[in-house]
Amino acid sequence: MKKKITVYFTPISFEVELDDNLDNEEIEEEINRQVYDLQVDEITNDVDIDYWEY
């Protein structure tokens, strides 16, 4: 039997280093790059499962 579940994670906070001379769009792009490209493994290792449901 297969059941589909949804897992909810406790949010985590961390700091990213950004250049001072970026506009808003560049800031968003750089944060995305750091979160999704550079720190994704660290983030997934640090999160805790809050709860799950099916």
Phi and psi restraints in degrees (range 20) as a CNS / XPLOR table:
assign (resid 1 and name C) (resid 2 and name N)
       (resid 2 and name CA) (resid 2 and name C) 1.0 -112.8 20.0 2
assign (resid 2 and name N) (resid 2 and name CA)
       (resid 2 and name C) (resid 3 and name N) 1.0 139.3 20.0 2
assign (resid 2 and name C) (resid 3 and name N)
       (resid 3 and name CA) (resid 3 and name C) 1.0 -128.1 20.0 2
assign (resid 3 and name N) (resid 3 and name CA)
       (resid 3 and name C) (resid 4 and name N) 1.0 137.8 20.0 2
assign (resid 3 and name C) (resid 4 and name N)
       (resid 4 and name CA) (resid 4 and name C) 1.0 -90.8 20.0 2
assign (resid 4 and name N) (resid 4 and name CA)
       (resid 4 and name C) (resid 5 and name N) 1.0 130.4 20.0 2
assign (resid 4 and name C) (resid 5 and name N)
       (resid 5 and name CA) (resid 5 and name C) 1.0 -123.4 20.0 2
assign (resid 5 and name N) (resid 5 and name CA)
       (resid 5 and name C) (resid 6 and name N) 1.0 159.5 20.0 2
assign (resid 5 and name C) (resid 6 and name N)
       (resid 6 and name CA) (resid 6 and name C) 1.0 -119.3 20.0 2
assign (resid 6 and name N) (resid 6 and name CA)
       (resid 6 and name C) (resid 7 and name N) 1.0 130.6 20.0 2
assign (resid 6 and name C) (resid 7 and name N)
       (resid 7 and name CA) (resid 7 and name C) 1.0 -110.1 20.0 2
assign (resid 7 and name N) (resid 7 and name CA)
       (resid 7 and name C) (resid 8 and name N) 1.0 130.3 20.0 2
assign (resid 7 and name C) (resid 8 and name N)
       (resid 8 and name CA) (resid 8 and name C) 1.0 -108.8 20.0 2
assign (resid 8 and name N) (resid 8 and name CA)
       (resid 8 and name C) (resid 9 and name N) 1.0 131.8 20.0 2
assign (resid 8 and name C) (resid 9 and name N)
       (resid 9 and name CA) (resid 9 and name C) 1.0 -107.0 20.0 2
assign (resid 9 and name N) (resid 9 and name CA)
       (resid 9 and name C) (resid 10 and name N) 1.0 146.4 20.0 2
assign (resid 9 and name C) (resid 10 and name N)
       (resid 10 and name CA) (resid 10 and name C) 1.0 -71.5 20.0 2
assign (resid 10 and name N) (resid 10 and name CA)
       (resid 10 and name C) (resid 11 and name N) 1.0 130.3 20.0 2
assign (resid 10 and name C) (resid 11 and name N)
       (resid 11 and name CA) (resid 11 and name C) 1.0 -64.6 20.0 2
assign (resid 11 and name N) (resid 11 and name CA)
       (resid 11 and name C) (resid 12 and name N) 1.0 149.4 20.0 2
assign (resid 11 and name C) (resid 12 and name N)
       (resid 12 and name CA) (resid 12 and name C) 1.0 -121.1 20.0 2
assign (resid 12 and name N) (resid 12 and name CA)
       (resid 12 and name C) (resid 13 and name N) 1.0 156.5 20.0 2
assign (resid 12 and name C) (resid 13 and name N)
       (resid 13 and name CA) (resid 13 and name C) 1.0 -121.4 20.0 2
assign (resid 13 and name N) (resid 13 and name CA)
       (resid 13 and name C) (resid 14 and name N) 1.0 144.1 20.0 2
assign (resid 13 and name C) (resid 14 and name N)
       (resid 14 and name CA) (resid 14 and name C) 1.0 -155.5 20.0 2
assign (resid 14 and name N) (resid 14 and name CA)
       (resid 14 and name C) (resid 15 and name N) 1.0 166.6 20.0 2
assign (resid 14 and name C) (resid 15 and name N)
       (resid 15 and name CA) (resid 15 and name C) 1.0 -100.8 20.0 2
assign (resid 15 and name N) (resid 15 and name CA)
       (resid 15 and name C) (resid 16 and name N) 1.0 147.3 20.0 2
assign (resid 15 and name C) (resid 16 and name N)
       (resid 16 and name CA) (resid 16 and name C) 1.0 -121.6 20.0 2
assign (resid 16 and name N) (resid 16 and name CA)
       (resid 16 and name C) (resid 17 and name N) 1.0 150.5 20.0 2
assign (resid 16 and name C) (resid 17 and name N)
       (resid 17 and name CA) (resid 17 and name C) 1.0 -97.2 20.0 2
assign (resid 17 and name N) (resid 17 and name CA)
       (resid 17 and name C) (resid 18 and name N) 1.0 125.6 20.0 2
assign (resid 17 and name C) (resid 18 and name N)
       (resid 18 and name CA) (resid 18 and name C) 1.0 -126.1 20.0 2
assign (resid 18 and name N) (resid 18 and name CA)
       (resid 18 and name C) (resid 19 and name N) 1.0 148.3 20.0 2
assign (resid 18 and name C) (resid 19 and name N)
       (resid 19 and name CA) (resid 19 and name C) 1.0 -67.7 20.0 2
assign (resid 19 and name N) (resid 19 and name CA)
       (resid 19 and name C) (resid 20 and name N) 1.0 151.0 20.0 2
assign (resid 19 and name C) (resid 20 and name N)
       (resid 20 and name CA) (resid 20 and name C) 1.0 -74.1 20.0 2
assign (resid 20 and name N) (resid 20 and name CA)
       (resid 20 and name C) (resid 21 and name N) 1.0 -23.8 20.0 2
assign (resid 20 and name C) (resid 21 and name N)
       (resid 21 and name CA) (resid 21 and name C) 1.0 -97.4 20.0 2
assign (resid 21 and name N) (resid 21 and name CA)
       (resid 21 and name C) (resid 22 and name N) 1.0 26.7 20.0 2
assign (resid 21 and name C) (resid 22 and name N)
       (resid 22 and name CA) (resid 22 and name C) 1.0 -94.9 20.0 2
assign (resid 22 and name N) (resid 22 and name CA)
       (resid 22 and name C) (resid 23 and name N) 1.0 143.4 20.0 2
assign (resid 22 and name C) (resid 23 and name N)
       (resid 23 and name CA) (resid 23 and name C) 1.0 -84.9 20.0 2
assign (resid 23 and name N) (resid 23 and name CA)
       (resid 23 and name C) (resid 24 and name N) 1.0 177.5 20.0 2
assign (resid 23 and name C) (resid 24 and name N)
       (resid 24 and name CA) (resid 24 and name C) 1.0 -58.9 20.0 2
assign (resid 24 and name N) (resid 24 and name CA)
       (resid 24 and name C) (resid 25 and name N) 1.0 -41.7 20.0 2
assign (resid 24 and name C) (resid 25 and name N)
       (resid 25 and name CA) (resid 25 and name C) 1.0 -65.7 20.0 2
assign (resid 25 and name N) (resid 25 and name CA)
       (resid 25 and name C) (resid 26 and name N) 1.0 -42.1 20.0 2
assign (resid 25 and name C) (resid 26 and name N)
       (resid 26 and name CA) (resid 26 and name C) 1.0 -66.0 20.0 2
assign (resid 26 and name N) (resid 26 and name CA)
       (resid 26 and name C) (resid 27 and name N) 1.0 -35.5 20.0 2
assign (resid 26 and name C) (resid 27 and name N)
       (resid 27 and name CA) (resid 27 and name C) 1.0 -62.2 20.0 2
assign (resid 27 and name N) (resid 27 and name CA)
       (resid 27 and name C) (resid 28 and name N) 1.0 -47.6 20.0 2
assign (resid 27 and name C) (resid 28 and name N)
       (resid 28 and name CA) (resid 28 and name C) 1.0 -61.7 20.0 2
assign (resid 28 and name N) (resid 28 and name CA)
       (resid 28 and name C) (resid 29 and name N) 1.0 -43.2 20.0 2
assign (resid 28 and name C) (resid 29 and name N)
       (resid 29 and name CA) (resid 29 and name C) 1.0 -62.3 20.0 2
assign (resid 29 and name N) (resid 29 and name CA)
       (resid 29 and name C) (resid 30 and name N) 1.0 -42.0 20.0 2
assign (resid 29 and name C) (resid 30 and name N)
       (resid 30 and name CA) (resid 30 and name C) 1.0 -69.2 20.0 2
assign (resid 30 and name N) (resid 30 and name CA)
       (resid 30 and name C) (resid 31 and name N) 1.0 -40.0 20.0 2
assign (resid 30 and name C) (resid 31 and name N)
       (resid 31 and name CA) (resid 31 and name C) 1.0 -63.4 20.0 2
assign (resid 31 and name N) (resid 31 and name CA)
       (resid 31 and name C) (resid 32 and name N) 1.0 -44.3 20.0 2
assign (resid 31 and name C) (resid 32 and name N)
       (resid 32 and name CA) (resid 32 and name C) 1.0 -58.2 20.0 2
assign (resid 32 and name N) (resid 32 and name CA)
       (resid 32 and name C) (resid 33 and name N) 1.0 -44.6 20.0 2
assign (resid 32 and name C) (resid 33 and name N)
       (resid 33 and name CA) (resid 33 and name C) 1.0 -61.1 20.0 2
assign (resid 33 and name N) (resid 33 and name CA)
       (resid 33 and name C) (resid 34 and name N) 1.0 -45.5 20.0 2
assign (resid 33 and name C) (resid 34 and name N)
       (resid 34 and name CA) (resid 34 and name C) 1.0 -67.6 20.0 2
assign (resid 34 and name N) (resid 34 and name CA)
       (resid 34 and name C) (resid 35 and name N) 1.0 -42.3 20.0 2
assign (resid 34 and name C) (resid 35 and name N)
       (resid 35 and name CA) (resid 35 and name C) 1.0 -69.6 20.0 2
assign (resid 35 and name N) (resid 35 and name CA)
       (resid 35 and name C) (resid 36 and name N) 1.0 -50.7 20.0 2
assign (resid 35 and name C) (resid 36 and name N)
       (resid 36 and name CA) (resid 36 and name C) 1.0 -84.1 20.0 2
assign (resid 36 and name N) (resid 36 and name CA)
       (resid 36 and name C) (resid 37 and name N) 1.0 -29.1 20.0 2
assign (resid 36 and name C) (resid 37 and name N)
       (resid 37 and name CA) (resid 37 and name C) 1.0 -98.7 20.0 2
assign (resid 37 and name N) (resid 37 and name CA)
       (resid 37 and name C) (resid 38 and name N) 1.0 -41.8 20.0 2
assign (resid 37 and name C) (resid 38 and name N)
       (resid 38 and name CA) (resid 38 and name C) 1.0 -99.1 20.0 2
assign (resid 38 and name N) (resid 38 and name CA)
       (resid 38 and name C) (resid 39 and name N) 1.0 -36.9 20.0 2
assign (resid 38 and name C) (resid 39 and name N)
       (resid 39 and name CA) (resid 39 and name C) 1.0 -113.9 20.0 2
assign (resid 39 and name N) (resid 39 and name CA)
       (resid 39 and name C) (resid 40 and name N) 1.0 8.6 20.0 2
assign (resid 39 and name C) (resid 40 and name N)
       (resid 40 and name CA) (resid 40 and name C) 1.0 -59.8 20.0 2
assign (resid 40 and name N) (resid 40 and name CA)
       (resid 40 and name C) (resid 41 and name N) 1.0 -41.0 20.0 2
assign (resid 40 and name C) (resid 41 and name N)
       (resid 41 and name CA) (resid 41 and name C) 1.0 -66.2 20.0 2
assign (resid 41 and name N) (resid 41 and name CA)
       (resid 41 and name C) (resid 42 and name N) 1.0 -43.3 20.0 2
assign (resid 41 and name C) (resid 42 and name N)
       (resid 42 and name CA) (resid 42 and name C) 1.0 -62.7 20.0 2
assign (resid 42 and name N) (resid 42 and name CA)
       (resid 42 and name C) (resid 43 and name N) 1.0 -40.6 20.0 2
assign (resid 42 and name C) (resid 43 and name N)
       (resid 43 and name CA) (resid 43 and name C) 1.0 -64.7 20.0 2
assign (resid 43 and name N) (resid 43 and name CA)
       (resid 43 and name C) (resid 44 and name N) 1.0 -48.8 20.0 2
assign (resid 43 and name C) (resid 44 and name N)
       (resid 44 and name CA) (resid 44 and name C) 1.0 -66.8 20.0 2
assign (resid 44 and name N) (resid 44 and name CA)
       (resid 44 and name C) (resid 45 and name N) 1.0 -28.2 20.0 2
assign (resid 44 and name C) (resid 45 and name N)
       (resid 45 and name CA) (resid 45 and name C) 1.0 -74.0 20.0 2
assign (resid 45 and name N) (resid 45 and name CA)
       (resid 45 and name C) (resid 46 and name N) 1.0 -27.0 20.0 2
assign (resid 45 and name C) (resid 46 and name N)
       (resid 46 and name CA) (resid 46 and name C) 1.0 -89.7 20.0 2
assign (resid 46 and name N) (resid 46 and name CA)
       (resid 46 and name C) (resid 47 and name N) 1.0 -18.6 20.0 2
assign (resid 46 and name C) (resid 47 and name N)
       (resid 47 and name CA) (resid 47 and name C) 1.0 -77.6 20.0 2
assign (resid 47 and name N) (resid 47 and name CA)
       (resid 47 and name C) (resid 48 and name N) 1.0 153.7 20.0 2
assign (resid 47 and name C) (resid 48 and name N)
       (resid 48 and name CA) (resid 48 and name C) 1.0 -116.0 20.0 2
assign (resid 48 and name N) (resid 48 and name CA)
       (resid 48 and name C) (resid 49 and name N) 1.0 145.9 20.0 2
assign (resid 48 and name C) (resid 49 and name N)
       (resid 49 and name CA) (resid 49 and name C) 1.0 -74.9 20.0 2
assign (resid 49 and name N) (resid 49 and name CA)
       (resid 49 and name C) (resid 50 and name N) 1.0 124.5 20.0 2
assign (resid 49 and name C) (resid 50 and name N)
       (resid 50 and name CA) (resid 50 and name C) 1.0 -81.7 20.0 2
assign (resid 50 and name N) (resid 50 and name CA)
       (resid 50 and name C) (resid 51 and name N) 1.0 -52.5 20.0 2
assign (resid 50 and name C) (resid 51 and name N)
       (resid 51 and name CA) (resid 51 and name C) 1.0 -166.2 20.0 2
assign (resid 51 and name N) (resid 51 and name CA)
       (resid 51 and name C) (resid 52 and name N) 1.0 171.6 20.0 2
assign (resid 51 and name C) (resid 52 and name N)
       (resid 52 and name CA) (resid 52 and name C) 1.0 -139.5 20.0 2
assign (resid 52 and name N) (resid 52 and name CA)
       (resid 52 and name C) (resid 53 and name N) 1.0 159.3 20.0 2
assign (resid 52 and name C) (resid 53 and name N)
       (resid 53 and name CA) (resid 53 and name C) 1.0 -148.8 20.0 2
assign (resid 53 and name N) (resid 53 and name CA)
       (resid 53 and name C) (resid 54 and name N) 1.0 159.2 20.0 2
